[in-house]
Every structure is written in structure tokens, then in C-alpha cells.
């Protein structure tokens, strides 16, 4: 009986370790399916290309939705992933400087960005939306793999504003001082009287992710 009890204890400890490891892996991927949906989670892990860090910098000239100002926050969506920044009180030129991390399994899925005004006693008001694609950024990652040979500040690619995107200005994909590929985007908000949002993209290679 004592031997069987010890075996059961060892088995339970092993199960607990696996669960902790799985939870730790998924905690790195905000918005990814959790352990409660194991099959869906394993599908994400199997097809994971890497993690995209979206640094939401600031808003410029956002719409007024309260009496004189707004309490804006940003919601970023990609597929079934939904992330949001903190709320900045009474500021139509807010500086969020929040990092949101998306798991990338399909680079052709666009990323949407929506600004809301937080209300305590009523539904949050929408303050415009925008969209951007990550295909060009990932193509640069695939093309330039020898970053140690590329001087910092080197521009790898440029995207120009046109009727098919929400860019306010030209968007540069470049190598920063830390030897990482970065993309800066200044996005025009749609379906609103005014407003722009500045963001920055950075790639995070995830151990065990699908290689390019």
C-alpha cells in the first residue's frame, strides 16, 4: 500500500509540473487560448511563428467625448486575441507607452486598433479605429537574418501612405541600436472627426516557434 501511495504522489507531482510549465508558456502569449482549451492551445503553439510586441506610444488630437476632454484607452485585436492599454484620464493627447504582445500564427491576418473613451456609468464611447498589416515587417525579418553585419539605423524597407492603408506618414522598418528590427507606424483613425495613434512593432523569437 505504501509503494502504491508513493507512486500516486509521484504521478500527481509530474502532472502538476506539466501544468505549471504549460501555464508559464501561455503566460508569455497574451490573448492566446489558455489551458482550459487544450486542443486550441496546442494548435497555437504548433503554428506559432513568434511574438509581436506592439508598443502603443501615444495618441494625437483625439476626439472629445466628455465635456471638455476624454479618458482614452486602446484596444488591439488580431483574430481571437484582444488586448488593451491602460486608461489615461482627461487627455486627448495621451501617452500610454504600453507594450501589448500578440502571438503570430498567420501573418496575413490584419491587426485592428480601436480607441475608446472610458465611462464609469455608461457604455464606453468609440473614438475611432485603424488597422495595420504585419506581412511587410515579417518579410523584412525573413530577408535580413545577418543583423550583426548591418549598421544600426539602416532602413530595410519603407511603406508609403495610400488609400489602402491608414498610414499618416511613411513607415520605416529599420535596425535599431540594439540590433533589432523595428517598425514605426503613425496611424490615422477612421470613423471619427480627428485623431492619430503612434505605435512601434518589435519581433520576439519564441523558443520552439515555427521557423521562417
C-alpha positions in Angstrom: 0.0 0.0 0.0 2.9 2.4 0.9 4.5 1.8 -2.5 1.3 2.4 -4.4 0.7 5.6 -2.4 4.2 6.8 -3.3 3.6 6.1 -7.0 0.4 8.1 -6.9 2.2 11.0 -5.3 5.0 10.9 -7.9 2.4 10.8 -10.7 0.5 13.8 -9.2 3.7 15.8 -8.9 4.5 15.1 -12.5 1.1 16.2 -13.6 1.4 19.4 -11.6 4.8 20.2 -13.1 3.4 19.8 -16.6 0.5 22.1 -15.8 2.8 24.8 -14.4 5.1 24.6 -17.4 2.2 24.8 -19.8 0.8 27.8 -17.9 4.2 29.5 -17.9 4.5 29.1 -21.7 1.0 30.5 -22.3 1.5 33.4 -19.9 4.1 34.8 -22.4 1.4 35.0 -25.1 -1.2 37.5 -24.1 -4.6 36.7 -25.7 -3.6 33.2 -26.7 -6.0 30.4 -25.7 -5.5 29.1 -22.2 -5.1 25.6 -20.8 -8.8 25.3 -20.4 -9.0 24.8 -24.1 -6.1 22.4 -24.6 -6.6 21.4 -28.2 -6.9 25.1 -29.3 -3.8 26.0 -27.2 -1.7 23.2 -28.7 -2.8 24.3 -32.2 -1.5 27.8 -31.5 1.8 26.5 -30.1 2.3 24.2 -33.2 1.8 27.1 -35.6 3.4 29.8 -33.7 5.8 31.9 -35.7 6.8 34.2 -32.9 5.5 37.1 -30.8 4.8 40.6 -31.9 5.3 43.3 -29.4 3.1 46.3 -30.1 4.3 49.3 -28.2 1.4 51.8 -28.1 3.2 55.1 -27.7 0.7 57.9 -27.8 -2.4 59.5 -29.3 -2.5 62.9 -31.0 -5.5 65.2 -31.2 -8.1 62.6 -30.2 -11.8 63.3 -30.3 -13.5 64.9 -27.3 -16.2 62.5 -25.9 -16.7 64.0 -22.4 -17.5 67.7 -21.7 -14.0 69.0 -22.5 -11.8 66.0 -22.9 -11.7 62.2 -22.9 -10.4 59.3 -20.9 -8.9 57.2 -23.8 -7.6 53.7 -24.0 -6.6 51.5 -26.9 -7.9 48.0 -27.8 -5.7 45.9 -30.2 -7.3 42.9 -31.9 -5.8 40.1 -34.1 -8.0 37.1 -34.8 -9.4 36.0 -31.4 -6.8 37.9 -29.4 -7.9 41.1 -27.7 -5.5 43.3 -25.6 -5.9 46.8 -24.2 -3.8 49.6 -22.8 -4.3 51.5 -19.5 -6.7 54.4 -19.4 -5.3 57.9 -19.4 -7.6 60.4 -17.7 -8.7 63.7 -19.2 -6.2 63.8 -22.1 -6.8 64.0 -25.9 -3.0 63.8 -26.4 -2.3 60.8 -24.1 1.0 59.0 -23.7 0.3 55.3 -23.0 3.7 53.8 -23.6 2.2 50.3 -23.1 3.5 47.0 -24.5 0.9 44.6 -25.9 2.1 41.2 -27.1 0.4 39.2 -29.9 1.1 35.6 -30.9 1.5 35.4 -34.7 0.4 32.2 -36.5 -0.7 33.8 -39.7 1.0 37.0 -41.0 -1.9 37.7 -43.4 -4.3 38.4 -40.5 -4.6 42.2 -40.1 -4.3 43.9 -36.7 -7.1 46.3 -35.7 -6.7 49.2 -33.3 -9.6 51.0 -31.7 -9.6 53.9 -29.3 -12.3 54.2 -26.6 -13.3 56.8 -24.1 -13.8 55.2 -20.7 -17.1 56.0 -19.0 -18.0 54.9 -15.4 -21.7 54.8 -15.6 -22.4 54.2 -19.3 -21.0 52.3 -22.3 -17.5 53.4 -23.4 -17.7 55.7 -26.4 -15.7 54.8 -29.6 -13.1 57.3 -30.6 -12.1 55.9 -34.0 -10.4 52.8 -35.3 -7.5 51.9 -37.5 -5.7 48.9 -39.0 -2.3 47.7 -40.0 -0.7 44.6 -41.5 2.4 42.8 -40.4 3.3 41.0 -43.6 5.9 43.6 -44.7 7.5 43.5 -41.2 7.8 39.8 -41.2 9.2 39.8 -44.8 12.0 42.0 -43.5 12.7 39.6 -40.7 12.9 36.7 -43.2 15.2 38.7 -45.6 17.6 40.2 -43.2 18.9 37.5 -40.9 22.5 38.7 -40.6 21.7 41.7 -38.4 25.2 41.7 -36.8 26.5 42.8 -40.2 24.0 45.6 -40.7 24.8 49.0 -39.1 22.3 50.4 -36.6 19.9 52.9 -38.1 19.9 51.1 -41.5 16.4 51.4 -43.1 15.5 48.0 -44.6 12.1 48.9 -46.1 9.6 51.8 -46.3 5.9 51.8 -46.5 4.2 54.8 -48.0 0.7 56.2 -47.1 -2.0 55.4 -49.7 -5.7 54.7 -49.9 -5.2 51.0 -48.9 -3.7 51.7 -45.5 -4.1 54.0 -42.5 -0.6 55.5 -42.5 -0.3 59.2 -41.8 3.4 59.3 -42.8 5.9 57.0 -44.4 6.6 54.0 -42.1 10.2 52.8 -41.8 11.4 49.3 -41.0 14.9 49.6 -39.6 17.6 48.2 -37.4 17.8 49.9 -34.0 20.8 50.5 -31.7 20.3 47.1 -30.1 20.5 45.2 -33.4 16.8 44.5 -33.6 14.3 45.1 -36.4 11.8 47.8 -35.6 8.9 49.4 -37.4 7.4 52.8 -36.5 3.8 53.5 -37.6 1.7 56.7 -37.3 -1.9 55.6 -37.9 -4.9 57.7 -38.9 -8.1 56.9 -37.0 -11.1 56.2 -39.2 -14.9 56.8 -38.4 -14.1 59.8 -36.2 -13.7 63.5 -36.7 -10.0 63.6 -35.7 -7.2 61.6 -34.1 -4.0 59.6 -34.8 -2.1 56.9 -32.8 1.6 56.2 -32.9 2.9 52.7 -32.3 6.1 50.7 -32.7 6.5 47.0 -33.7 9.2 44.6 -32.4 9.6 40.9 -33.0 10.2 38.4 -30.2 11.6 35.0 -31.2 9.9 32.4 -29.1 11.8 29.2 -28.2 10.3 26.3 -30.1 8.3 28.5 -32.5 7.9 27.7 -36.2 10.9 28.9 -38.1 10.8 31.1 -41.1 
